[in-house]
Amino acid sequence: MSNDPAGELDPAKTYDINYLGRIRVARLSKEYGVRRYIFASTCSVYGFQEKIVDENSDLNPLTTYAKSAVLAERDLLPLACDDFVVTILRFATAYGFSYRMRFDLVVNAMVLSLYKKGVIRVSGDGTQKRPLVHVKDIARAIIQVINADESKVNGEIFNVGSNDQNFRIIDLAHKIGDAIGVDYEIQFYGDPDRRSYMVNFTKIKKTLGYSTQYTVEMAARNIYRALQEGILKDTIKTITVKWYKYLLETYQFIKDIELNNRIL
């Protein structure tokens, strides 16, 4: 399950996949001689925080998705040894163009709404804070960890992002609208997101020399242009919760019309 809302569709399955499944894969990997295991965790483990947090801060997971990540981290780190290098990467909220596009991520969703309606939608009052990182910078971080000296990354946790990409959501909305350069309105909706945190990313920079290369403004213009040119489409597959619900409903429909494992 790839985000907080999707994880709430079926909490039991989320624990099975995101916690137990990951531990099983890690243990099998170690048993069969895999050298390195990089766990794609999330900054959602911080949940709600008043102060800027780092890798040593207390965790406060608020969703099934985040709680599963905390449990997985807890059970993965003891597996680390000289022959099995375990690294935890806590990614900030992703954004940016991808051929497996996600329009349920805050930056991408704002650009899509602006493109379709001239409106940027902001949940609650927009004062909640969130760290962001471009999908390509996520990939670069993984590659950098793979190529790093094992002694620097074994048994370590790294936040992945940059200190200058912690934003209040309302400020993010204006940054996106201004970057694209079209007329826009801000539309507030729903209750405030309980998740609000700012993250320190100094450790990965000091330890590995990692720094991000992409900005929200660059990504917003890129996504908007891809929508204009028809390269990106707004389909059900781009919203994880809607896509999973569709798959579950389709599966149930097929089961309802099956007889002896065959479609009637």
ABEGO torsion letter per residue (X at the ends): XABAAAAAABAAAAAAAAAAAAAAAAAAAAAAGBABBBBBBBAAAAEBBABBBBAABBBBBABAAAAAAAAAAAAAAAABBAABBBBBBBBBBBBEBBABBBAABAAAAAAAAAAAAGBBBBBEAGABBBBBBBAAAAAAAAAAAAABBAAAABGBBBBBEBAAABBBAAAAAAAAAAAAGBBBBBBBBEBBBABBBBBBAAAAAAAAGBBBABBAAAAAAAAAAAAAAGABBBBAAABAAAAAAAAAAAAAAAAAABBGGBBX
